[in-house]
Amino acid sequence: MDPISHRNRDTTWKSIVDTAMNLVNARKGKKFKKSASWDVVKGPIQPDSNQCGFYVMKFMKDVIAHYSLDAPTSLSSMFKNVKTYTLAEIDEIREEWATCVIKHAFD
């Protein structure tokens, strides 16, 4: 979870997510013998340290849009060609976020 250098800073979160997934599945009465498979995915590279939140939001929006397609491919193949988001793409995320905050703050 490091949009600047494409490395995992800490693997502790993996065990937390695995435990949470096991708890959810146990509550649903499911049990998986195989643990989750973790891949390092190279996402878009942010140009500075000031846009991290917007990069993460844009990245997650891309992932969700990708998986809403009828025939999704793996995340690794989706982000094979690592790029930097354009200022227009980041501004779009800023505008969506600001609109959402204003809507919920004044409704």
Biopython code that builds the backbone (N, CA, C, O; Angstrom):
import numpy as np
from Bio.PDB.StructureBuilder import StructureBuilder

atoms = [
    (1, "MET", "N", (0.836, -1.180, 0.000)),
    (1, "MET", "CA", (0.000, 0.000, 0.000)),
    (1, "MET", "C", (0.880, 1.243, 0.000)),
    (1, "MET", "O", (0.767, 2.095, 0.881)),
    (2, "ASP", "N", (1.736, 1.335, -0.972)),
    (2, "ASP", "CA", (2.670, 2.450, -1.042)),
    (2, "ASP", "C", (2.695, 2.982, -2.472)),
    (2, "ASP", "O", (3.456, 2.476, -3.296)),
    (3, "PRO", "N", (1.870, 4.004, -2.791)),
    (3, "PRO", "CA", (1.765, 4.470, -4.165)),
    (3, "PRO", "C", (3.000, 5.174, -4.700)),
    (3, "PRO", "O", (3.062, 5.477, -5.892)),
    (4, "ILE", "N", (3.979, 5.441, -3.856)),
    (4, "ILE", "CA", (5.191, 6.103, -4.345)),
    (4, "ILE", "C", (6.227, 5.085, -4.804)),
    (4, "ILE", "O", (6.844, 5.273, -5.852)),
    (5, "SER", "N", (6.432, 4.010, -4.044)),
    (5, "SER", "CA", (7.545, 3.122, -4.389)),
    (5, "SER", "C", (7.153, 1.685, -4.725)),
    (5, "SER", "O", (8.036, 0.862, -4.964)),
    (6, "HIS", "N", (5.872, 1.359, -4.751)),
    (6, "HIS", "CA", (5.428, 0.013, -5.135)),
    (6, "HIS", "C", (6.034, -1.092, -4.270)),
    (6, "HIS", "O", (6.506, -2.104, -4.789)),
    (7, "ARG", "N", (6.021, -0.901, -2.987)),
    (7, "ARG", "CA", (6.496, -1.953, -2.100)),
    (7, "ARG", "C", (5.548, -2.041, -0.911)),
    (7, "ARG", "O", (4.866, -1.074, -0.571)),
    (8, "ASN", "N", (5.516, -3.183, -0.302)),
    (8, "ASN", "CA", (4.729, -3.344, 0.913)),
    (8, "ASN", "C", (5.577, -2.892, 2.090)),
    (8, "ASN", "O", (6.644, -3.454, 2.338)),
    (9, "ARG", "N", (5.120, -1.894, 2.808)),
    (9, "ARG", "CA", (5.889, -1.386, 3.938)),
    (9, "ARG", "C", (5.834, -2.338, 5.127)),
    (9, "ARG", "O", (6.810, -2.488, 5.862)),
    (10, "ASP", "N", (4.699, -2.970, 5.303)),
    (10, "ASP", "CA", (4.514, -3.810, 6.476)),
    (10, "ASP", "C", (3.555, -4.934, 6.113)),
    (10, "ASP", "O", (2.529, -4.697, 5.475)),
    (11, "THR", "N", (3.879, -6.128, 6.508)),
    (11, "THR", "CA", (3.008, -7.255, 6.175)),
    (11, "THR", "C", (2.026, -7.592, 7.295)),
    (11, "THR", "O", (1.249, -8.537, 7.161)),
    (12, "THR", "N", (2.046, -6.844, 8.387)),
    (12, "THR", "CA", (1.129, -7.097, 9.488)),
    (12, "THR", "C", (-0.313, -6.978, 9.039)),
    (12, "THR", "O", (-1.167, -7.736, 9.498)),
    (13, "TRP", "N", (-0.596, -6.047, 8.157)),
    (13, "TRP", "CA", (-1.976, -5.830, 7.706)),
    (13, "TRP", "C", (-2.524, -7.046, 6.982)),
    (13, "TRP", "O", (-3.735, -7.265, 6.972)),
    (14, "LYS", "N", (-1.640, -7.853, 6.368)),
    (14, "LYS", "CA", (-2.102, -9.062, 5.685)),
    (14, "LYS", "C", (-2.763, -10.024, 6.665)),
    (14, "LYS", "O", (-3.829, -10.572, 6.385)),
    (15, "SER", "N", (-2.126, -10.224, 7.812)),
    (15, "SER", "CA", (-2.705, -11.146, 8.791)),
    (15, "SER", "C", (-4.002, -10.588, 9.365)),
    (15, "SER", "O", (-4.911, -11.351, 9.691)),
    (16, "ILE", "N", (-4.097, -9.279, 9.490)),
    (16, "ILE", "CA", (-5.329, -8.657, 9.977)),
    (16, "ILE", "C", (-6.460, -8.887, 8.980)),
    (16, "ILE", "O", (-7.567, -9.253, 9.374)),
    (17, "VAL", "N", (-6.193, -8.677, 7.698)),
    (17, "VAL", "CA", (-7.211, -8.895, 6.666)),
    (17, "VAL", "C", (-7.575, -10.374, 6.586)),
    (17, "VAL", "O", (-8.753, -10.714, 6.478)),
    (18, "ASP", "N", (-6.584, -11.250, 6.639)),
    (18, "ASP", "CA", (-6.863, -12.696, 6.615)),
    (18, "ASP", "C", (-7.755, -13.107, 7.786)),
    (18, "ASP", "O", (-8.702, -13.874, 7.613)),
    (19, "THR", "N", (-7.448, -12.595, 8.971)),
    (19, "THR", "CA", (-8.259, -12.904, 10.156)),
    (19, "THR", "C", (-9.676, -12.381, 9.988)),
    (19, "THR", "O", (-10.639, -13.080, 10.302)),
    (20, "ALA", "N", (-9.808, -11.158, 9.496)),
    (20, "ALA", "CA", (-11.139, -10.581, 9.276)),
    (20, "ALA", "C", (-11.930, -11.405, 8.268)),
    (20, "ALA", "O", (-13.121, -11.644, 8.465)),
    (21, "MET", "N", (-11.281, -11.842, 7.191)),
    (21, "MET", "CA", (-11.966, -12.662, 6.185)),
    (21, "MET", "C", (-12.421, -13.990, 6.783)),
    (21, "MET", "O", (-13.517, -14.465, 6.487)),
    (22, "ASN", "N", (-11.584, -14.581, 7.618)),
    (22, "ASN", "CA", (-11.951, -15.840, 8.271)),
    (22, "ASN", "C", (-13.133, -15.655, 9.217)),
    (22, "ASN", "O", (-14.012, -16.515, 9.288)),
    (23, "LEU", "N", (-13.159, -14.532, 9.948)),
    (23, "LEU", "CA", (-14.276, -14.253, 10.854)),
    (23, "LEU", "C", (-15.579, -14.063, 10.087)),
    (23, "LEU", "O", (-16.619, -14.592, 10.480)),
    (24, "VAL", "N", (-15.521, -13.307, 8.996)),
    (24, "VAL", "CA", (-16.721, -13.088, 8.174)),
    (24, "VAL", "C", (-17.212, -14.416, 7.613)),
    (24, "VAL", "O", (-18.406, -14.709, 7.665)),
    (25, "ASN", "N", (-16.307, -15.213, 7.081)),
    (25, "ASN", "CA", (-16.693, -16.509, 6.517)),
    (25, "ASN", "C", (-17.241, -17.447, 7.592)),
    (25, "ASN", "O", (-18.178, -18.202, 7.330)),
    (26, "ALA", "N", (-16.676, -17.408, 8.784)),
    (26, "ALA", "CA", (-17.166, -18.253, 9.876)),
    (26, "ALA", "C", (-18.586, -17.866, 10.254)),
    (26, "ALA", "O", (-19.415, -18.733, 10.529)),
    (27, "ARG", "N", (-18.867, -16.581, 10.268)),
    (27, "ARG", "CA", (-20.226, -16.125, 10.573)),
    (27, "ARG", "C", (-21.223, -16.542, 9.501)),
    (27, "ARG", "O", (-22.406, -16.739, 9.778)),
    (28, "LYS", "N", (-20.736, -16.671, 8.288)),
    (28, "LYS", "CA", (-21.597, -17.106, 7.182)),
    (28, "LYS", "C", (-21.652, -18.626, 7.090)),
    (28, "LYS", "O", (-22.369, -19.168, 6.249)),
    (29, "GLY", "N", (-20.909, -19.313, 7.938)),
    (29, "GLY", "CA", (-20.892, -20.769, 7.922)),
    (29, "GLY", "C", (-19.986, -21.358, 6.859)),
    (29, "GLY", "O", (-20.102, -22.539, 6.530)),
    (30, "LYS", "N", (-19.081, -20.549, 6.314)),
    (30, "LYS", "CA", (-18.149, -21.032, 5.291)),
    (30, "LYS", "C", (-16.773, -21.229, 5.914)),
    (30, "LYS", "O", (-16.385, -20.515, 6.839)),
    (31, "LYS", "N", (-16.057, -22.189, 5.399)),
    (31, "LYS", "CA", (-14.687, -22.389, 5.848)),
    (31, "LYS", "C", (-13.822, -22.680, 4.631)),
    (31, "LYS", "O", (-14.105, -23.584, 3.844)),
    (32, "PHE", "N", (-12.774, -21.901, 4.498)),
    (32, "PHE", "CA", (-11.868, -22.081, 3.381)),
    (32, "PHE", "C", (-10.581, -22.704, 3.882)),
    (32, "PHE", "O", (-10.006, -22.252, 4.872)),
    (33, "LYS", "N", (-10.136, -23.733, 3.201)),
    (33, "LYS", "CA", (-8.902, -24.405, 3.590)),
    (33, "LYS", "C", (-7.678, -23.662, 3.075)),
    (33, "LYS", "O", (-6.575, -23.803, 3.605)),
    (34, "LYS", "N", (-7.890, -22.884, 2.053)),
    (34, "LYS", "CA", (-6.794, -22.170, 1.423)),
    (34, "LYS", "C", (-6.812, -20.715, 1.885)),
    (34, "LYS", "O", (-7.874, -20.094, 1.925)),
    (35, "SER", "N", (-5.648, -20.168, 2.233)),
    (35, "SER", "CA", (-5.598, -18.766, 2.642)),
    (35, "SER", "C", (-5.577, -17.872, 1.408)),
    (35, "SER", "O", (-5.362, -18.336, 0.289)),
    (36, "ALA", "N", (-5.802, -16.596, 1.632)),
    (36, "ALA", "CA", (-5.837, -15.630, 0.535)),
    (36, "ALA", "C", (-4.485, -15.559, -0.170)),
    (36, "ALA", "O", (-3.435, -15.737, 0.449)),
    (37, "SER", "N", (-4.530, -15.304, -1.440)),
    (37, "SER", "CA", (-3.321, -15.126, -2.235)),
    (37, "SER", "C", (-3.059, -13.626, -2.356)),
    (37, "SER", "O", (-3.940, -12.869, -2.763)),
    (38, "TRP", "N", (-1.865, -13.207, -2.008)),
    (38, "TRP", "CA", (-1.530, -11.790, -2.030)),
    (38, "TRP", "C", (-0.545, -11.505, -3.160)),
    (38, "TRP", "O", (0.474, -12.183, -3.293)),
    (39, "ASP", "N", (-0.854, -10.515, -3.955)),
    (39, "ASP", "CA", (0.020, -10.095, -5.049)),
    (39, "ASP", "C", (0.381, -8.631, -4.883)),
    (39, "ASP", "O", (-0.441, -7.827, -4.442)),
    (40, "VAL", "N", (1.596, -8.290, -5.232)),
    (40, "VAL", "CA", (1.990, -6.885, -5.265)),
    (40, "VAL", "C", (1.566, -6.350, -6.619)),
    (40, "VAL", "O", (2.009, -6.841, -7.657)),
    (41, "VAL", "N", (0.714, -5.350, -6.604)),
    (41, "VAL", "CA", (0.203, -4.765, -7.834)),
    (41, "VAL", "C", (0.815, -3.381, -7.994)),
    (41, "VAL", "O", (0.778, -2.565, -7.073)),
    (42, "LYS", "N", (1.369, -3.129, -9.151)),
    (42, "LYS", "CA", (1.950, -1.821, -9.412)),
    (42, "LYS", "C", (0.864, -0.887, -9.904)),
    (42, "LYS", "O", (0.333, -1.054, -11.001)),
    (43, "GLY", "N", (0.545, 0.077, -9.101)),
    (43, "GLY", "CA", (-0.468, 1.056, -9.467)),
    (43, "GLY", "C", (0.168, 2.300, -10.042)),
    (43, "GLY", "O", (1.389, 2.387, -10.175)),
    (44, "PRO", "N", (-0.667, 3.259, -10.381)),
    (44, "PRO", "CA", (-0.164, 4.521, -10.918)),
    (44, "PRO", "C", (0.796, 5.210, -9.952)),
    (44, "PRO", "O", (0.625, 5.143, -8.735)),
    (45, "ILE", "N", (1.787, 5.860, -10.501)),
    (45, "ILE", "CA", (2.824, 6.506, -9.700)),
    (45, "ILE", "C", (2.482, 7.980, -9.516)),
    (45, "ILE", "O", (2.323, 8.719, -10.488)),
    (46, "GLN", "N", (2.371, 8.396, -8.259)),
    (46, "GLN", "CA", (2.072, 9.807, -7.997)),
    (46, "GLN", "C", (3.341, 10.636, -8.141)),
    (46, "GLN", "O", (4.425, 10.163, -7.798)),
    (47, "PRO", "N", (3.227, 11.869, -8.644)),
    (47, "PRO", "CA", (4.410, 12.683, -8.906)),
    (47, "PRO", "C", (5.001, 13.340, -7.663)),
    (47, "PRO", "O", (6.150, 13.781, -7.687)),
    (48, "ASP", "N", (4.230, 13.410, -6.579)),
    (48, "ASP", "CA", (4.719, 14.052, -5.366)),
    (48, "ASP", "C", (4.057, 13.423, -4.151)),
    (48, "ASP", "O", (3.294, 12.465, -4.285)),
    (49, "SER", "N", (4.339, 13.949, -2.973)),
    (49, "SER", "CA", (3.772, 13.364, -1.758)),
    (49, "SER", "C", (2.484, 14.060, -1.315)),
    (49, "SER", "O", (1.983, 13.786, -0.225)),
    (50, "ASN", "N", (1.946, 14.948, -2.139)),
    (50, "ASN", "CA", (0.757, 15.715, -1.759)),
    (50, "ASN", "C", (-0.551, 15.143, -2.298)),
    (50, "ASN", "O", (-1.622, 15.586, -1.884)),
    (51, "GLN", "N", (-0.495, 14.187, -3.198)),
    (51, "GLN", "CA", (-1.704, 13.706, -3.855)),
    (51, "GLN", "C", (-2.060, 12.270, -3.489)),
    (51, "GLN", "O", (-2.896, 11.661, -4.157)),
    (52, "CYS", "N", (-1.458, 11.722, -2.464)),
    (52, "CYS", "CA", (-1.627, 10.307, -2.134)),
    (52, "CYS", "C", (-3.095, 9.905, -1.994)),
    (52, "CYS", "O", (-3.520, 8.921, -2.599)),
    (53, "GLY", "N", (-3.864, 10.637, -1.220)),
    (53, "GLY", "CA", (-5.264, 10.283, -0.998)),
    (53, "GLY", "C", (-6.060, 10.254, -2.283)),
    (53, "GLY", "O", (-6.867, 9.350, -2.498)),
    (54, "PHE", "N", (-5.840, 11.236, -3.139)),
    (54, "PHE", "CA", (-6.564, 11.294, -4.403)),
    (54, "PHE", "C", (-6.115, 10.172, -5.334)),
    (54, "PHE", "O", (-6.924, 9.621, -6.080)),
    (55, "TYR", "N", (-4.819, 9.830, -5.292)),
    (55, "TYR", "CA", (-4.334, 8.707, -6.094)),
    (55, "TYR", "C", (-4.962, 7.401, -5.637)),
    (55, "TYR", "O", (-5.359, 6.579, -6.462)),
    (56, "VAL", "N", (-5.054, 7.205, -4.333)),
    (56, "VAL", "CA", (-5.661, 5.985, -3.806)),
    (56, "VAL", "C", (-7.136, 5.927, -4.196)),
    (56, "VAL", "O", (-7.627, 4.875, -4.607)),
    (57, "MET", "N", (-7.851, 7.056, -4.071)),
    (57, "MET", "CA", (-9.269, 7.081, -4.447)),
    (57, "MET", "C", (-9.457, 6.792, -5.934)),
    (57, "MET", "O", (-10.362, 6.044, -6.304)),
    (58, "LYS", "N", (-8.623, 7.368, -6.788)),
    (58, "LYS", "CA", (-8.718, 7.129, -8.229)),
    (58, "LYS", "C", (-8.383, 5.667, -8.546)),
    (58, "LYS", "O", (-9.040, 5.032, -9.371)),
    (59, "PHE", "N", (-7.363, 5.152, -7.887)),
    (59, "PHE", "CA", (-6.961, 3.757, -8.085)),
    (59, "PHE", "C", (-8.113, 2.824, -7.705)),
    (59, "PHE", "O", (-8.433, 1.900, -8.453)),
    (60, "MET", "N", (-8.738, 3.059, -6.549)),
    (60, "MET", "CA", (-9.849, 2.209, -6.109)),
    (60, "MET", "C", (-11.046, 2.343, -7.050)),
    (60, "MET", "O", (-11.735, 1.359, -7.319)),
    (61, "LYS", "N", (-11.291, 3.531, -7.541)),
    (61, "LYS", "CA", (-12.379, 3.737, -8.507)),
    (61, "LYS", "C", (-12.101, 2.924, -9.779)),
    (61, "LYS", "O", (-13.010, 2.308, -10.336)),
    (62, "ASP", "N", (-10.857, 2.925, -10.229)),
    (62, "ASP", "CA", (-10.479, 2.143, -11.411)),
    (62, "ASP", "C", (-10.661, 0.646, -11.163)),
    (62, "ASP", "O", (-11.149, -0.077, -12.032)),
    (63, "VAL", "N", (-10.267, 0.183, -9.971)),
    (63, "VAL", "CA", (-10.412, -1.235, -9.635)),
    (63, "VAL", "C", (-11.883, -1.627, -9.639)),
    (63, "VAL", "O", (-12.256, -2.650, -10.214)),
    (64, "ILE", "N", (-12.724, -0.809, -8.995)),
    (64, "ILE", "CA", (-14.159, -1.111, -8.932)),
    (64, "ILE", "C", (-14.771, -1.098, -10.330)),
    (64, "ILE", "O", (-15.553, -1.985, -10.674)),
    (65, "ALA", "N", (-14.424, -0.105, -11.131)),
    (65, "ALA", "CA", (-14.943, -0.035, -12.500)),
    (65, "ALA", "C", (-14.478, -1.246, -13.306)),
    (65, "ALA", "O", (-15.242, -1.803, -14.093)),
    (66, "HIS", "N", (-13.236, -1.647, -13.110)),
    (66, "HIS", "CA", (-12.675, -2.791, -13.827)),
    (66, "HIS", "C", (-13.443, -4.067, -13.492)),
    (66, "HIS", "O", (-13.763, -4.855, -14.382)),
    (67, "TYR", "N", (-13.736, -4.269, -12.216)),
    (67, "TYR", "CA", (-14.416, -5.490, -11.801)),
    (67, "TYR", "C", (-15.914, -5.464, -12.024)),
    (67, "TYR", "O", (-16.579, -6.478, -11.814)),
    (68, "SER", "N", (-16.460, -4.341, -12.441)),
    (68, "SER", "CA", (-17.881, -4.320, -12.771)),
    (68, "SER", "C", (-18.104, -4.734, -14.229)),
    (68, "SER", "O", (-19.244, -4.870, -14.671)),
    (69, "LEU", "N", (-17.021, -4.931, -14.964)),
    (69, "LEU", "CA", (-17.125, -5.401, -16.339)),
    (69, "LEU", "C", (-17.531, -6.870, -16.357)),
    (69, "LEU", "O", (-17.362, -7.574, -15.361)),
    (70, "ASP", "N", (-18.056, -7.326, -17.467)),
    (70, "ASP", "CA", (-18.509, -8.715, -17.567)),
    (70, "ASP", "C", (-17.377, -9.734, -17.525)),
    (70, "ASP", "O", (-17.542, -10.821, -16.971)),
    (71, "ALA", "N", (-16.234, -9.393, -18.103)),
    (71, "ALA", "CA", (-15.126, -10.352, -18.171)),
    (71, "ALA", "C", (-13.862, -9.732, -17.578)),
    (71, "ALA", "O", (-12.960, -9.341, -18.318)),
    (72, "PRO", "N", (-13.789, -9.640, -16.232)),
    (72, "PRO", "CA", (-12.614, -9.009, -15.633)),
    (72, "PRO", "C", (-11.359, -9.856, -15.796)),
    (72, "PRO", "O", (-11.423, -11.082, -15.885)),
    (73, "THR", "N", (-10.242, -9.189, -15.832)),
    (73, "THR", "CA", (-8.945, -9.861, -15.844)),
    (73, "THR", "C", (-8.305, -9.623, -14.483)),
    (73, "THR", "O", (-8.887, -8.946, -13.635)),
    (74, "SER", "N", (-7.140, -10.160, -14.269)),
    (74, "SER", "CA", (-6.484, -9.982, -12.981)),
    (74, "SER", "C", (-6.036, -8.531, -12.805)),
    (74, "SER", "O", (-5.827, -7.801, -13.774)),
    (75, "LEU", "N", (-5.897, -8.141, -11.547)),
    (75, "LEU", "CA", (-5.403, -6.789, -11.269)),
    (75, "LEU", "C", (-4.008, -6.595, -11.832)),
    (75, "LEU", "O", (-3.670, -5.515, -12.316)),
    (76, "SER", "N", (-3.199, -7.641, -11.768)),
    (76, "SER", "CA", (-1.837, -7.523, -12.289)),
    (76, "SER", "C", (-1.842, -7.144, -13.759)),
    (76, "SER", "O", (-1.060, -6.294, -14.185)),
    (77, "SER", "N", (-2.718, -7.767, -14.540)),
    (77, "SER", "CA", (-2.770, -7.434, -15.960)),
    (77, "SER", "C", (-3.428, -6.080, -16.190)),
    (77, "SER", "O", (-3.092, -5.372, -17.139)),
    (78, "MET", "N", (-4.372, -5.724, -15.314)),
    (78, "MET", "CA", (-5.040, -4.435, -15.451)),
    (78, "MET", "C", (-4.055, -3.278, -15.316)),
    (78, "MET", "O", (-4.159, -2.279, -16.028)),
    (79, "PHE", "N", (-3.109, -3.417, -14.409)),
    (79, "PHE", "CA", (-2.165, -2.335, -14.149)),
    (79, "PHE", "C", (-0.759, -2.679, -14.631)),
    (79, "PHE", "O", (0.234, -2.253, -14.042)),
    (80, "LYS", "N", (-0.692, -3.450, -15.703)),
    (80, "LYS", "CA", (0.606, -3.836, -16.250)),
    (80, "LYS", "C", (1.372, -2.609, -16.752)),
    (80, "LYS", "O", (2.578, -2.496, -16.532)),
    (81, "ASN", "N", (0.686, -1.709, -17.413)),
    (81, "ASN", "CA", (1.313, -0.491, -17.922)),
    (81, "ASN", "C", (1.123, 0.622, -16.896)),
    (81, "ASN", "O", (0.145, 1.368, -16.947)),
    (82, "VAL", "N", (2.065, 0.724, -15.969)),
    (82, "VAL", "CA", (1.977, 1.699, -14.889)),
    (82, "VAL", "C", (2.091, 3.097, -15.480)),
    (82, "VAL", "O", (2.943, 3.372, -16.325)),
    (83, "LYS", "N", (1.203, 3.972, -15.008)),
    (83, "LYS", "CA", (1.212, 5.333, -15.525)),
    (83, "LYS", "C", (1.067, 6.308, -14.366)),
    (83, "LYS", "O", (0.955, 5.906, -13.208)),
    (84, "THR", "N", (1.071, 7.565, -14.689)),
    (84, "THR", "CA", (0.764, 8.620, -13.734)),
    (84, "THR", "C", (-0.561, 9.206, -14.157)),
    (84, "THR", "O", (-0.770, 9.480, -15.339)),
    (85, "TYR", "N", (-1.461, 9.404, -13.208)),
    (85, "TYR", "CA", (-2.737, 10.017, -13.557)),
    (85, "TYR", "C", (-2.509, 11.457, -13.995)),
    (85, "TYR", "O", (-1.603, 12.136, -13.512)),
    (86, "THR", "N", (-3.346, 11.902, -14.914)),
    (86, "THR", "CA", (-3.246, 13.287, -15.357)),
    (86, "THR", "C", (-3.855, 14.199, -14.298)),
    (86, "THR", "O", (-4.599, 13.745, -13.428)),
    (87, "LEU", "N", (-3.538, 15.469, -14.377)),
    (87, "LEU", "CA", (-4.109, 16.444, -13.449)),
    (87, "LEU", "C", (-5.628, 16.481, -13.590)),
    (87, "LEU", "O", (-6.339, 16.651, -12.600)),
    (88, "ALA", "N", (-6.126, 16.322, -14.812)),
    (88, "ALA", "CA", (-7.576, 16.306, -15.037)),
    (88, "ALA", "C", (-8.227, 15.123, -14.323)),
    (88, "ALA", "O", (-9.311, 15.265, -13.757)),
    (89, "GLU", "N", (-7.574, 13.953, -14.344)),
    (89, "GLU", "CA", (-8.119, 12.781, -13.656)),
    (89, "GLU", "C", (-8.142, 12.981, -12.139)),
    (89, "GLU", "O", (-9.101, 12.590, -11.473)),
    (90, "ILE", "N", (-7.103, 13.580, -11.605)),
    (90, "ILE", "CA", (-7.050, 13.848, -10.163)),
    (90, "ILE", "C", (-8.049, 14.931, -9.793)),
    (90, "ILE", "O", (-8.702, 14.844, -8.753)),
    (91, "ASP", "N", (-8.176, 15.958, -10.639)),
    (91, "ASP", "CA", (-9.164, 17.013, -10.369)),
    (91, "ASP", "C", (-10.588, 16.463, -10.373)),
    (91, "ASP", "O", (-11.436, 16.931, -9.615)),
    (92, "GLU", "N", (-10.850, 15.477, -11.220)),
    (92, "GLU", "CA", (-12.166, 14.835, -11.253)),
    (92, "GLU", "C", (-12.464, 14.160, -9.910)),
    (92, "GLU", "O", (-13.580, 14.252, -9.400)),
    (93, "ILE", "N", (-11.475, 13.494, -9.352)),
    (93, "ILE", "CA", (-11.632, 12.846, -8.047)),
    (93, "ILE", "C", (-11.818, 13.895, -6.965)),
    (93, "ILE", "O", (-12.657, 13.725, -6.080)),
    (94, "ARG", "N", (-11.053, 14.975, -7.019)),
    (94, "ARG", "CA", (-11.212, 16.065, -6.036)),
    (94, "ARG", "C", (-12.629, 16.621, -6.074)),
    (94, "ARG", "O", (-13.241, 16.857, -5.033)),
    (95, "GLU", "N", (-13.142, 16.827, -7.277)),
    (95, "GLU", "CA", (-14.487, 17.382, -7.433)),
    (95, "GLU", "C", (-15.551, 16.411, -6.904)),
    (95, "GLU", "O", (-16.488, 16.831, -6.224)),
    (96, "GLU", "N", (-15.410, 15.115, -7.213)),
    (96, "GLU", "CA", (-16.361, 14.119, -6.705)),
    (96, "GLU", "C", (-16.338, 14.075, -5.184)),
    (96, "GLU", "O", (-17.389, 14.001, -4.549)),
    (97, "TRP", "N", (-15.154, 14.120, -4.599)),
    (97, "TRP", "CA", (-15.013, 14.071, -3.150)),
    (97, "TRP", "C", (-15.639, 15.315, -2.526)),
    (97, "TRP", "O", (-16.392, 15.207, -1.558)),
    (98, "ALA", "N", (-15.333, 16.495, -3.070)),
    (98, "ALA", "CA", (-15.885, 17.739, -2.529)),
    (98, "ALA", "C", (-17.402, 17.768, -2.646)),
    (98, "ALA", "O", (-18.084, 18.210, -1.721)),
    (99, "THR", "N", (-17.935, 17.305, -3.764)),
    (99, "THR", "CA", (-19.384, 17.255, -3.958)),
    (99, "THR", "C", (-20.034, 16.338, -2.928)),
    (99, "THR", "O", (-21.081, 16.667, -2.371)),
    (100, "CYS", "N", (-19.425, 15.211, -2.680)),
    (100, "CYS", "CA", (-19.948, 14.249, -1.701)),
    (100, "CYS", "C", (-19.928, 14.847, -0.294)),
    (100, "CYS", "O", (-20.901, 14.720, 0.449)),
    (101, "VAL", "N", (-18.839, 15.486, 0.064)),
    (101, "VAL", "CA", (-18.728, 16.089, 1.407)),
    (101, "VAL", "C", (-19.773, 17.180, 1.579)),
    (101, "VAL", "O", (-20.456, 17.235, 2.602)),
    (102, "ILE", "N", (-19.897, 18.043, 0.588)),
    (102, "ILE", "CA", (-20.883, 19.137, 0.666)),
    (102, "ILE", "C", (-22.293, 18.584, 0.755)),
    (102, "ILE", "O", (-23.104, 19.068, 1.544)),
    (103, "LYS", "N", (-22.587, 17.578, -0.045)),
    (103, "LYS", "CA", (-23.918, 16.982, -0.038)),
    (103, "LYS", "C", (-24.275, 16.430, 1.341)),
    (103, "LYS", "O", (-25.370, 16.672, 1.849)),
    (104, "HIS", "N", (-23.344, 15.689, 1.941)),
    (104, "HIS", "CA", (-23.615, 15.058, 3.230)),
    (104, "HIS", "C", (-23.547, 16.053, 4.386)),
    (104, "HIS", "O", (-24.191, 15.845, 5.414)),
    (105, "ALA", "N", (-22.782, 17.123, 4.236)),
    (105, "ALA", "CA", (-22.669, 18.119, 5.296)),
    (105, "ALA", "C", (-23.895, 19.019, 5.375)),
    (105, "ALA", "O", (-24.249, 19.501, 6.451)),
    (106, "PHE", "N", (-24.544, 19.243, 4.232)),
    (106, "PHE", "CA", (-25.642, 20.197, 4.206)),
    (106, "PHE", "C", (-26.998, 19.556, 3.915)),
    (106, "PHE", "O", (-27.979, 20.270, 3.705)),
    (107, "ASP", "N", (-27.071, 18.249, 3.899)),
    (107, "ASP", "CA", (-28.363, 17.579, 3.699)),
    (107, "ASP", "C", (-29.032, 17.278, 5.002)),
    (107, "ASP", "O", (-30.127, 16.717, 5.019)),
]
sb = StructureBuilder()
sb.init_structure("model")
sb.init_model(0)
sb.init_chain("A")
sb.init_seg("    ")
for serial, (resi, resn, name, xyz) in enumerate(atoms, 1):
    if name == "N":
        sb.init_residue(resn, " ", resi, " ")
    sb.init_atom(name, np.array(xyz, "f"), 0.0, 1.0, " ", f" {name:<3s}", serial, name[0])
structure = sb.get_structure()
